[in-house]
């Protein structure tokens, strides 16, 4: 390999108070019913972000085979996870909202309305004329439902899963360079500055902000790229107040969106590229890390404002766990996607509960 390969957003990490309850809610409303792994262990490598002490946690990675990144649903088991000490506002530093892909935003809106989901807004229109709306889960996390034409399998669900995130930044040009040069989000869909009427009912949406929506100009490659599909990152810089850091005085894994994770191949190449560009891994698990039913290598770095970016190089995943069948990815051509029949076979890991 001459350069790293990013296959897409593997998952968005979500700290919750009860992993079993959250699994059921996300499964019902966002269709994430494929259990890739579930693991209870001590997060030894993350002590840099957990007060200097390793913390026990219970985590599960759930996918929606219609497409998009998954959710890593994450709960502390030996301490009570802490909420933010203030109401989060758009533009605060960190992941403010996760984007969820929908084939039909209006139909999804009406269905969620009929289920009495906490809808923050009516259907809105973004600067490019795309429909979207905002909602909250039972734990206070904000999701933006957005249209997408990138799908893997039709399972007649209202949505796929993670299509991207909205990230608050302090210097949008600096962050644009980070997400563009390092992660491939080099195509600007829009770059607008205003007090946006569409954000009027979103916390902090009455402020003047600059917003920039980014996508990757090159198609994603790699084993799972057909499932993860395309994705977007929206950067938001608030211009008339001092933004707060979303995870100030809290641990990684506390309540909220704890990180965004990219599935990659070429961890050693990425490590060197980051070093050359002035970014340093703050967590580096080394060659292989066992996650119970799956294994791989993982690392973390921070964006210019400290938002955590995770990278996972998957080495082994279950295909048919009941039969003990696992897929070893280490000897495959890294740029090549897995055959669709193998990817669809992951559906045998569909789980009712965890």
C-alpha positions in Angstrom: 0.0 0.0 0.0 1.2 3.5 -0.9 -1.5 5.4 1.0 -4.2 4.9 3.6 -7.7 3.9 2.5 -10.8 5.3 4.2 -13.8 3.1 3.6 -16.3 5.5 5.2 -17.8 6.4 8.6 -17.9 3.1 10.5 -19.8 4.5 13.4 -20.7 7.4 15.6 -20.1 6.7 19.3 -23.0 7.5 21.6 -22.6 7.5 25.4 -25.9 6.4 27.0 -27.2 5.7 30.5 -28.5 2.2 29.6 -27.1 0.3 26.6 -29.9 -2.2 26.4 -32.6 0.4 26.5 -30.8 2.6 23.9 -30.2 -0.4 21.6 -34.0 -1.0 21.5 -34.8 2.6 20.8 -32.2 3.0 18.0 -33.2 -0.3 16.5 -36.8 0.6 16.3 -36.4 4.2 15.0 -33.2 4.0 13.0 -33.1 0.4 12.0 -29.7 -0.5 13.4 -30.5 -4.2 14.1 -27.2 -5.8 13.0 -25.0 -6.6 16.0 -21.4 -6.5 14.8 -20.0 -6.9 18.3 -21.0 -6.6 21.9 -18.3 -6.4 24.6 -18.0 -5.7 28.3 -14.4 -4.9 29.2 -12.1 -2.3 30.7 -11.1 0.6 28.3 -7.4 0.3 29.2 -6.2 2.4 26.2 -8.5 5.4 26.9 -7.3 6.5 30.3 -6.0 9.7 28.6 -9.7 10.7 28.3 -11.0 8.9 31.5 -9.3 10.8 34.3 -6.1 8.8 34.1 -7.8 5.6 35.3 -9.1 2.7 33.1 -12.9 2.5 33.2 -15.2 -0.5 32.7 -17.8 -0.2 30.0 -20.4 -2.2 28.0 -20.4 -1.4 24.3 -22.2 -2.7 21.2 -21.7 -1.8 17.5 -25.0 -1.8 15.5 -25.5 -1.4 11.8 -28.4 -0.8 9.4 -27.8 -2.8 6.2 -29.7 -0.2 4.2 -26.6 1.8 4.5 -24.6 4.3 6.5 -22.3 4.2 9.4 -23.4 2.4 12.6 -23.8 3.4 16.2 -21.3 2.4 18.9 -23.7 2.4 21.8 -21.5 2.9 24.9 -22.2 2.7 28.7 -20.0 3.0 31.7 -20.6 0.1 34.2 -18.7 1.2 37.3 -19.6 4.9 37.3 -22.6 7.0 36.5 -22.1 8.7 33.0 -22.3 12.5 33.3 -24.5 14.8 31.1 -23.2 18.2 29.9 -23.2 20.9 32.6 -25.0 23.3 30.2 -27.5 23.2 27.4 -25.6 22.4 24.2 -26.0 25.0 21.4 -25.2 24.7 17.8 -21.7 25.9 17.3 -20.4 24.5 20.6 -17.2 22.7 20.1 -17.7 19.0 19.3 -20.3 16.8 17.7 -23.6 18.7 18.1 -25.8 16.3 16.0 -25.6 13.1 14.0 -27.0 13.1 10.4 -29.3 10.2 9.6 -29.9 9.3 5.9 -33.5 9.0 4.6 -34.9 8.1 1.2 -38.0 10.3 1.8 -37.6 13.0 4.4 -41.4 13.9 4.4 -42.5 10.3 4.9 -39.9 9.9 7.7 -41.1 13.1 9.4 -44.8 12.0 9.3 -43.9 8.5 10.6 -41.8 9.9 13.5 -44.6 12.4 14.3 -47.1 9.6 14.5 -44.8 7.8 17.0 -44.6 10.9 19.2 -40.9 11.3 18.8 -39.5 14.6 20.0 -39.4 16.6 16.8 -37.5 19.8 17.3 -38.5 21.4 14.0 -40.9 21.0 11.1 -39.5 20.1 7.7 -36.8 22.6 6.8 -34.9 23.6 3.6 -31.1 23.9 3.6 -29.1 26.4 1.4 -29.2 23.9 -1.5 -32.9 23.3 -1.3 -32.7 19.9 0.4 -35.4 19.0 2.9 -34.4 18.0 6.5 -35.6 18.2 10.1 -34.2 17.9 13.6 -35.3 15.5 16.4 -34.1 14.4 19.8 -33.8 10.9 21.2 -34.9 10.1 24.8 -31.4 10.9 26.1 -31.2 14.4 24.7 -29.1 13.7 21.6 -30.0 15.7 18.5 -30.3 14.0 15.1 -30.8 15.6 11.7 -32.7 13.6 9.2 -31.4 14.3 5.7 -31.9 13.0 2.2 -29.4 10.6 0.6 -29.1 8.7 -2.7 -26.5 6.3 -1.3 -28.0 2.9 -0.3 -26.8 -0.7 0.0 -29.8 -2.8 0.5 -33.6 -2.2 0.5 -35.1 -3.5 3.7 -38.1 -1.2 3.6 -37.0 0.9 6.6 -37.6 4.6 6.9 -33.9 5.4 7.2 -30.4 4.2 7.0 -28.0 5.1 9.8 -25.2 7.6 10.2 -24.6 9.8 7.2 -22.3 12.3 8.9 -22.2 14.8 11.8 -22.6 18.5 12.6 -19.4 19.7 14.3 -18.9 23.0 16.1 -15.5 24.6 15.4 -13.7 27.7 16.4 -12.0 28.4 13.1 -13.8 27.0 10.1 -11.0 27.5 7.6 -8.6 25.6 9.9 -11.1 22.8 10.3 -11.8 22.7 6.6 -8.1 21.9 6.0 -8.1 19.2 8.6 -11.2 17.3 7.4 -10.3 17.9 3.7 -6.6 17.0 3.6 -6.7 14.2 6.2 -10.2 12.6 5.8 -11.0 13.5 2.1 -13.9 15.9 2.7 -12.6 18.2 0.1 -15.7 19.3 -1.8 -17.7 22.2 -0.4 -21.5 21.8 -1.0 -22.3 25.2 0.5 -20.6 27.9 2.6 -23.1 30.3 4.1 -23.1 33.0 6.9 -26.3 34.2 8.4 -28.8 34.0 11.2 -30.6 31.0 9.7 -34.4 30.8 10.0 -34.3 27.1 9.7 -32.3 26.8 12.9 -34.8 29.0 14.9 -36.0 26.1 17.0 -32.6 24.4 17.4 -30.7 25.3 20.6 -28.5 28.3 19.8 -30.0 28.7 16.4 -30.8 32.3 16.8 -27.2 33.3 16.6 -25.2 34.3 13.6 -23.2 31.4 12.3 -21.0 30.3 9.4 -21.9 26.8 8.2 -20.0 24.7 5.6 -21.2 21.4 4.3 -18.4 19.1 3.1 -18.4 15.8 1.1 -15.6 13.6 -0.3 -15.0 14.1 -4.0 -13.6 10.6 -4.5 -15.6 7.5 -3.9 -14.7 5.5 -0.8 -12.9 2.2 -1.3 -12.3 -0.8 0.9 -14.1 -3.9 2.2 -17.2 -2.3 3.7 -17.5 0.8 1.5 -20.7 -0.4 -0.2 -22.5 -0.4 3.2 -21.0 2.8 4.6 -21.6 4.7 1.4 -21.0 8.4 0.9 -21.0 10.8 3.9 -20.9 14.5 4.9 -19.4 16.6 7.5 -21.0 20.0 8.4 -18.8 22.5 10.2 -20.5 25.3 12.2 -18.7 28.3 13.6 -20.8 30.7 15.8 -19.8 34.3 15.2 -21.4 36.3 18.0 -20.7 34.3 21.2 -17.9 32.3 22.7 -18.6 28.6 22.1 -18.2 26.1 24.9 -16.5 22.7 24.6 -19.1 20.0 24.7 -17.0 17.6 26.7 -15.4 20.1 29.0 -14.8 18.5 32.5 -16.3 15.2 31.3 -14.9 11.8 30.3 -15.0 10.2 26.9 -17.9 7.9 27.1 -20.1 10.3 29.1 -23.5 11.1 27.7 -23.6 12.4 24.2 -21.8 11.9 20.9 -18.3 10.8 22.0 -16.5 10.4 18.7 -16.9 9.8 15.0 -15.1 6.7 13.7 -13.7 5.9 10.3 -13.0 2.5 8.9 -9.6 2.4 7.3 -6.8 0.3 6.0 -3.2 1.3 6.4 -2.9 2.4 10.1 0.9 2.7 9.9 0.6 5.0 6.8 -2.1 7.1 8.5 0.1 7.4 11.6 3.0 8.8 9.5 0.7 11.1 7.5 -0.7 12.6 10.7 2.8 13.1 12.0 3.9 14.9 8.9 0.8 17.2 8.9 1.3 18.1 12.6 -1.4 15.8 14.1 -0.5 13.1 16.6 -2.4 10.0 17.7 -3.5 10.5 21.3 -4.5 6.9 21.6 -2.8 4.1 19.7 -3.8 0.5 20.5 -1.1 -1.0 18.4 -1.3 -3.9 16.0 -4.5 -5.9 17.1 -7.1 -5.2 19.7 -9.7 -7.9 20.6 -13.3 -6.5 20.9 -14.9 -9.8 21.8 -16.6 -10.9 18.6 -14.4 -8.8 16.4 -10.8 -7.6 16.3 -8.7 -4.9 14.8 -6.4 -2.0 15.4 -7.7 1.4 16.6 -6.4 4.9 17.3 -7.6 8.3 18.1 -6.6 11.9 17.3 -8.2 15.2 18.0 -9.4 17.7 15.4 -8.2 21.3 15.9 -10.8 21.9 18.6 -10.4 18.6 20.4 -13.3 16.6 18.9 -12.3 13.0 19.0 -11.8 11.1 15.7 -11.4 7.4 15.9 -9.8 5.1 13.2 -10.4 1.4 13.1 -8.6 -1.1 10.9 -10.9 -4.1 11.0 -9.1 -7.5 11.0 -11.9 -9.9 11.9 -15.7 -9.7 12.0 -18.4 -12.4 12.5 -20.4 -13.5 9.5 -22.3 -16.4 11.0 -21.6 -16.4 14.7 -23.8 -19.3 15.4 -21.7 -21.5 13.1 -18.4 -19.9 14.3 -17.7 -18.3 10.9 -15.6 -15.2 10.9 -14.1 -13.1 8.1 -10.3 -12.4 8.2 -9.6 -9.2 6.3 -5.8 -8.9 6.7 -4.9 -10.8 3.6 -7.3 -9.1 1.2 -6.5 -6.3 -1.3 -7.3 -3.3 0.9 -8.9 -1.2 -1.8 -11.3 -4.0 -2.9 -14.8 -4.2 -1.5 -16.2 -7.4 -0.2 -18.6 -9.3 -2.5 -22.2 -8.2 -2.0 -23.3 -11.7 -1.0 -20.8 -11.7 1.9 -21.8 -8.2 3.0 -25.5 -9.2 2.9 -24.6 -12.3 4.9 -24.0 -10.0 7.8 -27.8 -9.9 8.1 -27.5 -13.3 9.9 -26.2 -11.3 12.8 -29.6 -9.5 13.1 -30.4 -9.3 16.8 -33.7 -8.7 18.7 -32.0 -7.5 21.8 -28.6 -7.2 23.5 
